[in-house]
Amino acid sequence: MTKTNLSLLVAAYNVEDTLEKCIVSLEKQDISVDSYEVIIVNDGSTDTTLALAKSLAKQYSNIKVISQENKKLSGARKTGIENAQGEYLMFIDGDDYLQENCLSFLLNTVCASELDILSFCFETVDLTGKRLPQEIRPQMPSLIFSGSDFMFTKYMKNSLVGNVFRRELFENKEIVLSDGINKAEDKMVTYQVFYFAKKVQYIPNRLYFYARNPHSICHTMSIDSFVDWLNVTNFLVLFAKQKVKQSNIQKKYFSHLNEFTQTIFFYASSMIQEQSAYEQVYAKAKELQLTSGDDEEGFPANLSDLQKLFRKEQMIENAKIFINKYTYKFRQRKHSVNIILFHKNS
């Protein structure tokens, strides 16, 4: 392996309490320290993150620290990519960490099949390292997919973390990397990069520890968060129209983004409490022509009407979950059951 075989890109914003644990996990690995680099991008932190990063760089010879004004998570990732020398890239958030001694396994798996992307699993933990309930996914055969086929399986993540990427993917002129986005910034990139990837493999190994931090960027919401989500959705709609050549894949993009738009409005209905705040979100969605949803009526401009809509939809969804659950139990007993779900229009 060459000195620049792998670049670990760490986005760091106000992570003084967790950065050292993150970096130590990246250094406790089973490959030569000369064969990979760790790039810490301090994204305008206002605490002691930068000083800590510089201190860690003195301890470990393969660490490079870059400090910049705050460009949000998308800008930190972009800076890391632009400065990376490795043939392969991995993204790590400053409050997360890796399984010790896993890099040799990941690189060997990537190189054995000359993969463009290797996707693996998270282990969700709290800030003390306690294991939290995990998302259970069915087992998947260890097959190699094209990126466009893999994207719309149950194993696709919206996140850049938990993947090993061939760096050449990010050199594609068709791919847009942006500054200034905190929400869905990874979705914007993954749904471009995976489309152009020719060889993607998924493995079920949980090698990335995702620390659920209630104060992190990913878990704080504002009007700007909804605007980010809407802008990313609009960007990907345009990407699908302009860059995606296969009509069947394009349809999958549109279907997926329609569901994502509904999710945005669902969160708006539960998190936004004031009509004036909702009007800002609705105005942006209307500007981007994202208010129509599945039907001609579209999402309502009034917050209370939106909340009523999703209360009703949630009742229907809960009923479907109940029915599917017990239909499955009946099938297990070798009985058949036909249940019709209906509701009265209001």
N, C-alpha and C positions, 0 to 999 in steps of 0.2 A: 504494500500500500504506500502511496505517496503521502507527503506531508499534508497535502490538501485534499485528502480523500473524503473528509466529512466536515461540514460546518454546522455547529449547533448555535442557533440564533435565539438569543434570550431577550425578550421584550421586557423592559424594567421601568415601571412607573410607581414610585412611592411603595417600594417593596422592601424596606429596610428590615422588616421582621422575618422575611422569608427567603431573601435572596441567597444568603449563605447556604442554607439547606439545599436550595436548588442547585447551586454551583458545585457543592461538594458531591452531589449525586452524579453530576456530569463528569466529575474527575475520578470517581471510583468506578472505573470501567476497565474492561479486559482487552483493550487495544492500546498500542503505543501512544503516549502523549504527543509524539511527533506526527502522528497520522491524522489528527483532527484538531480543529480549532473551536474555541468557544468565543462567540462575539456577543458581548453585553451591550445593548443599546439603551442608554439612559434617556428616557423620553421626557426631559424637562421635569424631573422629580423635584419636589419641594421639601423632601426629608433628607436623610443621610444616604440614600441609595447610591449616589455617585461616589461618595467617599468610600463606601463599603465595596463597591465594584472595583475601584482602584486598588484597595487593599488586597482583594482577592487576586487581582492581576499580578501583584507582587509575589503571591504565594505559588501561583500556577503559571508556568511559562507559555501555555497555549491559549491564554485569555487575552482578548483584545477588547478595550472599552471605547465605545463611541458615545459622546454626549451631544444632544441636540435640543433645541427648543421643542416644546410639546407639539407633536404632530399626530397625536392620538395613536391608537394601537396599529392602525393600518400603516401609518407613517413610520413607526418603529420597525415593523416587519419589512417594509420596503427598504429602509436603510440597511438592515441586516442582509437582505438579498443582494443589494448593490455592492456590499463590501465582502461578500463571501468568496472564498477561494476553493472550497471543496467541490468535488464532483457530485456529491449528494448533500442535501440540506435537511435539517430537522428544526422545527420551531418549538420553542419552550417558553411558557409564560413564567415570569419571575416569582410567582407564588406556587408554582408546581414543581415537580421533580421526576426524575427517571428511576426505573429499577436499576440497581447496581449491576454491573457486569452483563449488560444486555446489548451493547453496541456491536460486539463481534458477531453475535447471532443475527442481528438485523442486517449488518453489512453483508454477511455471508449469504443470507437469504436473497437480498437484492441482487448480488453479483451472480449467484448461481443461475438465475433465470434472466439476467440482464433486464431487470424491471425498471420501468419509469417511476412507478410509485408502489411502495409497500405500505399498506394500511394495517394498523394494529389497534388494540383496545385500551380504554382508560380503566383505571381503578379510581373511583370517586372517594375522596376522604375529606374529613374536616381539617381545620388548621392544626389540630394536635396529631394528625395521622390516623385517626380512628376511621375505619372503613364504614362507608355509608351505603345504603341500598343501591344496588347496581342495576343498570338496564340489562335485561336478559334478552339476548338475541339467539335465534336458532343456529345450530351448527351449520357451517358452510363448507362445502368441499374446497380443498386448497387448489382452486383453479386460477388460471390467468385470464383476465378479461381485458377488453379494450376499455379505456376510460369512459367512453360514452355509454357502454353497456353497464359498467359498474355503478355509474352515478345515481341511477334510479333504483338501486337495490336497497334492501333494509340495512346494508352494511356501510352505506355512504355516510360520512360525517360532514357537518357544515364547517368543521374546524380544520385549520391547518395543522394543529398539534395532533400527535398520534399517527403521523405519517413520515415516511422517508421519501424525499423527492429527488429525482435527477435534476440537477441545477439547470441543465439546458432547457428544461420546460419553461423556466421563467425568462429565458432569453428570446422567446418567441415574440415577434413584433405585434402579433395579434392580441397579446395579453396585456391588459391595462392594470397597473398597480397605482393606488391612489393614496394620498395623504388625507388626514382629517376625519377619519371614520372610526367610531368606537363600537358601533353595533352592527353586526352582520358583515363586518369587514372581511372575515375569513370566508364567509359564504360567497362573497363577490369574487374572491380569488379562486377558491376550490372549484366552483362551477365553470370557470374558464380553463384552469390547468388540467383538470381531469378530462375535459372534452378532448384536449389535444394529446393526451397520454395514450400510447399504443399498448402498453403492457402494465396491468395493475393486478396486484395480488392482495388478498385479505388474509390475515392470520388472527386467531382468537386470543393470542397472548396479551395479558394486561401488563404492559410495561411502562405506561405513563400514568403518574399519579396526579390526578386533577383535584386540586385543593379547593373546596367550595368556600370561598371567602365572601361573606355578605357585604364587605366594603369594596370589593374589587370592581373594576370597570364593567365586567360582565354581569354583575348583579345589582347595578344601580340604574335607575330609569329616570328619564326626563323627557320633555317634549323633543329635545334634540335626538334622543334615542329612537323615537318613532320616525322622525324625519330621516335618520340614517337608514332605518329599515326600508322605508319607502323609496329612498334614492337607490339603494342597492337592488331592490326589486325591479325598479324601472331600468336600471343599467343592464340587468340580466335579461329582461324582456328584449331590449335592443340588441344585446349580444346574440340572443337566439335568432332574432330576425335577420341579423346582418352576417353572422359568422357560421351559424349552424346550417350545414348543407342538407343533411338527411331530414326529410319531412317527418319521419316517425320519431326521431330524437327531438326535433323542434316541438312537436306536439307534447312530448313528455316534459320539456322545459316549461311550456305554457301551463300545463296542468299542475306541475309542481309549484310554479310561481303564483298561480291562482290560489292554491291552498295556503301558501305562505302569506298572501295578502289577507286572506280570511283570518289567519292567525294574528296578524298585526291588529286588525280591527277587534278581534276577541280580547287581546290584551288591553287595547284602548278602552274597551267597555268595562274591564275590571279594575284597571289601574288609574284611569283618569276620573277625577271627581267633579271637575268644573266644566261647564259648557264652553267657556271662553278658551280653555286649554284645548279641548277637543276640536274646537273650530280651527285652531292652527294646524292640527294633524289632518283634519278633513280637507282643509284648503290645499295642503300640499298634495294629498292623495288625488284630489280633483285636478290639480294642475298637471299631474303625471298621468291622468286618466286611469287611476287605479281604484275608483270608487264603485265600479259596476258589479264586482263580485261574480256570482254564478248566474244571476238573472238580470232581467231588464231593469228591475226596480233599484237594484244596487243597495249599498249601505246608506242608512239614513244620516242626514246632516245634524240631527238632534241627538245628543248624548243619551238622553233617557230612552228614546226609541231604539237606539243601538243596544242599550243594556237589556231592554225587553226582548229584542230579537235574539240575543245570545242566551238569555235565560231560557227561552223556549227551545232554541237549538240545543242547549246543553241538556235539557230534559229529554229531548229526542235521542241525543247521543248516549245518555246514560241508559235509556231503555234499550238501545241497540246493544250496548255492552252487556247488559243483563241477559238479553235474549241470546246473544252469541255464546255467552258463558254456559247457559243452561242447555242450549241446543247441542253444544259440544258434549255435555254430560250425558244427554240422551243418546247421542251417537256412540259414546263409549259403552252404553248399555245395550247397543244394537237395536235401539228403537228409532223410529223416525218421528219427527215432529215438524209441523208446519205452523208458523206463527206469523200473523200479519200485523205489522206495526202501522198504526194510523193515528192521526191527531186532528182535532177540529181546528180549522182555520179561524183565526181571530181577526 
